[in-house]
Amino acid sequence: PRGGGKPHGAIADMIKSTFGSYDNFKKQFVEAGTKQFGSGWVWLVLDTDGSLKITSTGNADLPLIHGQRALLTCDIWE
């Protein structure tokens, strides 16, 4: 209920400090998705050093395999 919209709290602070703003994060996240060729995923991850990162993977590859924690994902279907 009442979900959606901009994040708030600690994750919002991390997004702002990493990407400059929530809108800039959204732009970069969408851009990463449009550059993914074929099936795959775009992720917002907590990297091994504790920083946020936008990454993309192909097919069945997962951030967990690379020591990252997935926070948000978008499934890219060809």
N, C-alpha and C positions, 0 to 999 in steps of 0.2 A: 504493500500500500504506500502511496505517495513516493514511490521510488523514481529514479531517474534524476537527471539534472547534474549539476556540477558536484564533484565530491567535496567533502569538508573534513576538517580535522587534520590529523597528521599526514594523511596521504595527499590532501590538497596542498599542504605546505611543501611536501617533497616534490610534487609536480611543478609547483611554482618556482621552486629553487632550481630544479633541473632544467625545465623547458621555458622558463620565463613567465608563462601564463598557461591557464587551462586551454585557452583558444589555440595557442601555439602547439601545445601537446596534441590537441585534436588534429590539427593540420598535419603534423609530423606522423601521427598514427595512421591517418587516412592515406597519406603519401606512401608510407611503407606498404600498405595494403595494395595500392594500385601498382606498385612495382613488383609485387610477388607474381612470378610467372607460374601458371598452372595451379594445381591444388596446393594448399598450405595454410599457414596461419600467420597472423601478426599478433605480437604479444607486448604487453607492458610487464616487465619483469623486475624483480628485485635481484640485482646481480650479486655475485659472490662477494663483492667489496661493500655491499650495503647500499649501492646507488641504484636509482631507477634507470631503466634502459628500454628503448623500443627495439624489438628484434623481430625477425621473421624466420620461419622455418618451412621447409617443404615437406609435403606428404605427412608422414607419421612422426617426424622429429619433434621432440619436446624440450622445453627449457630445463626441465628437471634433469635430463641426461647431462646437461652442461653445468649443473650445480646452481641453476637459477630457480627462483620461486615465481611462478606465474601469478599475476594479479588481475590481468584483464586479457581477454583474447577475442579475436575476430577470425572466423573460419572463412578462408578464401576458397571459393569453388570455381575453378577455371574460369 
